[in-house]
Amino acid sequence: VQLQAYGGGLVQAGGSLRLSCSASGNIFSILGWFRQPPGKKRESVATITSGGTTNYADSVKGRFTISRHNAVNTVYLEMNSLKPEDTAVYYCYCYRLGQEYWGRGTQVTVSS
């Protein structure tokens, strides 16, 4: 399984960014995004099951929206009202047949 993330970059506080991640293969039970802020541990941002059930970190609820397009094995993260504390390396994640997979991170920087 290979995960390729797109998007990220530099944005001012209050702005928006959209991340996308394409996964090779199929039968992905869970797709999602994690992030690792500078000097901190990696944390879950949002996940979505194959049935569309979503889960969000409290810190992003109401601002971020995760979605997936099963036909093309792609997961999206729409990030609105970005804050400087959202600055982190964002990682695409999938869970498939009992295994976890991670993509290479993409940097998101929110300036104040």
C-alpha positions as CSV (number, residue, x, y, z in Angstrom):
1,V,0.0,0.0,0.0
2,Q,1.3,3.4,-0.9
3,L,-0.2,6.7,0.2
4,Q,0.5,9.9,-1.6
5,A,-0.6,13.2,0.0
6,Y,-1.2,16.5,-1.8
7,G,-1.9,19.9,-0.6
8,G,-0.4,21.7,2.4
9,G,1.6,24.9,2.4
10,L,1.6,28.2,4.1
11,V,-1.6,30.1,4.9
12,Q,-2.6,33.0,7.2
13,A,-4.7,32.4,10.3
14,G,-8.3,32.2,9.3
15,G,-7.5,30.8,5.9
16,S,-8.3,27.4,4.4
17,L,-6.4,24.5,2.9
18,R,-7.4,21.2,1.4
19,L,-5.4,18.1,1.7
20,S,-5.9,15.0,-0.4
21,C,-4.4,11.5,-0.2
22,S,-4.6,8.8,-2.8
23,A,-4.1,5.2,-1.7
24,S,-3.0,2.3,-3.9
25,G,-5.0,-0.9,-3.6
26,N,-8.4,-1.3,-2.2
27,I,-10.5,-2.4,0.8
28,F,-9.5,0.3,3.2
29,S,-11.5,0.1,6.3
30,I,-10.4,3.4,7.7
31,L,-8.7,6.4,6.1
32,G,-7.6,9.4,8.0
33,W,-5.2,12.1,8.9
34,F,-2.8,12.5,11.7
35,R,-0.5,15.4,12.5
36,Q,2.7,16.1,14.4
37,P,3.2,19.7,15.6
38,P,6.7,20.8,16.2
39,G,8.2,19.2,19.3
40,K,5.0,17.2,20.0
41,K,3.8,13.7,19.5
42,R,1.7,12.6,16.5
43,E,-2.0,13.0,17.1
44,S,-5.1,11.9,15.3
45,V,-6.9,14.7,13.4
46,A,-9.8,12.9,11.7
47,T,-10.7,9.5,10.5
48,I,-13.5,8.1,8.3
49,T,-14.6,4.5,7.9
50,S,-15.6,2.8,4.7
51,G,-19.2,3.4,5.7
52,G,-18.7,7.1,6.2
53,T,-18.5,7.3,9.9
54,T,-16.3,10.2,10.9
55,N,-14.3,11.0,14.1
56,Y,-12.6,14.3,14.8
57,A,-10.2,15.6,17.4
58,D,-11.9,18.1,19.7
59,S,-9.5,20.8,18.6
60,V,-10.7,20.6,14.9
61,K,-14.4,19.9,15.3
62,G,-16.4,22.4,13.4
63,R,-13.4,23.6,11.4
64,F,-12.2,20.5,9.6
65,T,-14.1,18.1,7.4
66,I,-12.9,14.7,6.3
67,S,-14.4,12.9,3.3
68,R,-13.5,10.0,1.1
69,H,-14.1,8.9,-2.5
70,N,-14.1,5.2,-2.4
71,A,-14.1,4.7,-6.1
72,V,-10.7,6.3,-6.4
73,N,-9.4,5.4,-2.9
74,T,-8.9,9.0,-2.0
75,V,-9.4,10.8,1.3
76,Y,-9.7,14.6,1.7
77,L,-9.3,17.0,4.6
78,E,-10.9,20.4,4.2
79,M,-9.4,22.7,6.8
80,N,-11.1,26.0,7.5
81,S,-10.6,28.8,10.0
82,L,-7.0,27.6,10.4
83,K,-5.1,28.6,13.5
84,P,-1.4,28.9,14.2
85,E,-1.7,25.9,16.5
86,D,-2.7,23.8,13.5
87,T,0.8,24.1,12.2
88,A,2.2,20.6,11.9
89,V,3.3,17.9,9.5
90,Y,0.1,16.1,8.4
91,Y,0.2,12.4,7.6
92,C,-2.2,10.4,5.6
93,Y,-3.2,7.1,7.3
94,C,-5.1,4.0,6.3
95,Y,-6.1,0.7,8.0
96,R,-6.4,-2.3,5.8
97,L,-6.8,-5.9,6.6
98,G,-5.3,-5.6,10.0
99,Q,-2.4,-3.4,9.0
100,E,-1.7,0.3,9.4
101,Y,-0.1,2.3,6.7
102,W,1.3,5.9,6.7
103,G,2.1,8.3,3.9
104,R,4.9,10.8,3.8
105,G,4.0,13.9,5.7
106,T,3.0,17.2,4.2
107,Q,3.8,20.5,6.0
108,V,1.0,22.9,6.9
109,T,2.1,26.2,8.4
110,V,-0.4,28.8,9.7
111,S,1.0,32.2,10.2
112,S,-0.5,34.6,12.8
